[in-house]
Amino acid sequence: MRADFLGRLIAYPPLKAALDAGLFTVGPMSEAELRLAMTGPAAEAGLAVEPALVEAVIADLREGAGAGMGSGVLPLMSQAMAATWELREGSELTLCADRRAGGVADVVNRSAQAAYDALTSSQKDAARLVFTRLPVITPDGQFARRQCGGSDLHAPGTQTADTDAVIDVFSAHRLLVLGKDSVEIAHDVLLQAWKQLRDWLGDDQHDRALYSQVVTDAATWQGNRRDSSYLYRPGRLAAMDAAVTRWQDAPTRYPPLSATSQAFLDAAHHAARRSGRRRRSAFAILALLTGLAVVASAVAWHQRVAAVRQRDQAIYNQVIAEALQSAASDPTLAAQLTLAAYRIQPAQDAASRLLNTENTPLSAPVTAGTGSPYSVVFSPYSVVFSPYGLAFSPSGRTLASVGADAAVRLWDVADPARPRPFGPPLTVSTVPVDGVAFGPDGHTLATSSDDGTIRLWNLNVQYAFQRICSAAGDLTPGQWNQYIPQLRYQPSCVH
């Protein structure tokens, strides 16, 4: 009894009782055990076994087993001994009978071929469909038997009676095993030994492997309550669809898929269509959300621009209002506010106010000297003086001016609205002075005259009197004259 049939045996109480009484397990057998398996049953039946037959069968089994005797040799030996028994000579099983049966190497092939040759033409077509559906191809490319439902073997286009006849004939030859609702090949030896079956399975082995894969995957899906996670994804499904089309174009080589396999593929198609609809819906929603995001960004940008414009307009209006309010009391502040407003918003009214500001003095006039002063230019953004007639100290608190009377005047411009002269003019020479400039430290003044001379002036004393004036008020001209000799030209250096 094969191990996979023990469950059925236990279902019958008398057989179960016999099984409980003593279980004898047959595993892979040694050569000595195989010899005993051949001679023991024959002796029980009153038959003699020729020793040469035993050695010939063992040799054939050893040659076919390759790496060693396995569990698959016992069914093969049983088939060979059964064929030898049918050709026995009296009460003896001889080597001659074994050779007439074809030996171990050909006994299964001859037995299966004999069963096939006994079929009618229509039954032979049914036999091809039955035997190409029973085996499957394993991932390593080997054929293996599988259990198949009886209803799955009745392919459309074939007579049920022909299929049943094939199953009955091959089961009578012990090549098929029948269950309550299943059929399977008796042992794996048939897959390699029967040449006709190898020819059927050898055609388009890649498609045979795909066919077996569909059948196996469909059975797994069915066994797991048709869980959708076992279905093919679109890429795999497309490959299977192409294979199914090829199978349908060659119905004599490929039996139609079983009902379970067809339901499996239909469910995969349904899941693929549903997934495609979900994917398209997701793309549409994503595109819609992207569009809404772009529109929202554009609206937010326009609102921000409008808010900035409104803010700038409000600041502009406020600055202009403060400039108008300060125009009479503080023209300097009014001009600066007007300039700031123009920079915020270069509007026409701000430009007009700036032009009007040019005609408004920012402070009391500063007398440069008795002749025509050098040019002064006021722009909306800065005050630019001629580089020769006027010069500011680096600190910006002192202004030196040059007139045509050959004198240089110093001015305290810490408060631009109220410039004050400090000290009498510095008399340079009798010729006009055409240039004046401060040194980097602000304590040295350089003048140039038309006679080609350059003079350097030490202003430290002048700054000292400036501090005195700030503390005690302006000095009289006589007081200034006491200190003027200290401000003299020194040809080589400045002290």
C-alpha positions, 0 to 999 in steps of 0.5 A: 500500500502506498503511503499516500493511500493510507488515509483511505485505508484507515476509512475502512474499519476492518483494514484499519484493524489490520493496520493497527495489528502491525504496520510494515514500512517499506522504504528504499531497498538494498539489493539483498532485499530486492532479491528477497522481494523477487524470490519470496512471493514466488516461493509462496505461490509455489513458483521457482525463480531462475537465479540468472533472472534475479541477477539480470533484473538487479543489473537492469535496476542498478543501471537504471537507478544511476546513483543508487537504488531508490524507492522508485525501483520497487514499482519498476521491478514489480512491473517487470516480474508481472510481465515475466510471470505472464510469460512463465514456463510452467512453474518457473520464472526464467530469464528467457521469459524476462527477455521476451517481455523486454526486460526491466528497461522496456517492460513499462514501455511495452505494457503502456504501449500494449494498452495504447495499441488496444484502443480505438482511433478516437480512444487514442486521441482521448488517451493523448489528452488524458496523459498530457494533462496528468503530468506537470513540469517541475521548476527544474524542468522534470516531469512529475505526476499529479492527481487530477479530478475525473471531471478535468479529464473530460475535455470538450470535443471528446466523448466521455465514453472514450475517456472512461475507456482509456482510464479503465484500460490503463488502470487494468494494466496498473498504469493508472491509479483510480481514487474516489474522484481522482486519477493519477499515474501509478508511478513516475517510471511511466513518465520516462519509460513510455516512449509515446508519452515522452513524444507527447510531452516533448513537443514545445516543452516551454509551453508544456511547462507554462501549461503545468504552471497554470494548472498548479497555480490554479490548484493553489488558488482554489485550495486557498479559497480563491484568495486574490493574492494568488492571481497573476499580475498584468505582466505575467497574465499577458504571457499566459494569455499568449500561451493560451492562444497557442494552445487553442491553435493546437488542440491536438497537442494541448488539452483545453484548460480545466474549469478551475484553471479557466476560472483562475485566469478569468479571475486574474483578468477581472482583477487586472481590469479592476486594478487598471481602473483604480490606477486610472482613477488615481492618475486622474485624481492626481492630475486634478489635485496637481491642477488645483495646486497650480491654481491655488499657487497662482491665486496665492501669488497674485494675492501676495503681489496685491498685498505687497502693492497695497502695503507699499501704497500705504507706506508711500501715502504715509511718507508723502503725508509726513513730507508735506507736514515737514516741508515748512519746518524742516525742508531737509527732512521733507526732501529725505522723506520725498526721496524715500517715497520716490524709491518706494514708488517712483510715481509722477507726483513724487518726481514732481515734489523732488524737482520742487525740492531742488529749488528749496535750500536745505540750509542757510547759504554758505559763503564760499568766498568773494568770487564765484563758487565752484558748482554744486549739483543736487540729484534725487539720490545724492549730493555731488560737489565739484571735486575742486571747489569743495571738500568734506572731511572723512568724518563728514563734519567739516567742509572746506570751500575755495573761493576766487579770493585765494582763501580757504574757509572751513565750516562746521556742518555737523548740523547740515541745516545750520552750518557754522564757520570756525576760524577765519579764512586760511590765506594761501597766496595772492593767486586763486586756489583751484583745489582743496582736499582732506587727508585720510585722517581728516586732520590734514588739508591740501590746497593747490593754487594756480601758481603750481604750488601745493600746500599742506595744513595742520588742522589740529589747532583748528579742531581744538578751537572748534571744540572750544567754540562748542563749549564757550561760543564763537571767538572774536576775530581778534581771538582767532588772529592770535592762533592763525600763525600756528596754521602755517604751510610747512613744505615737507611735512605736517605736524 
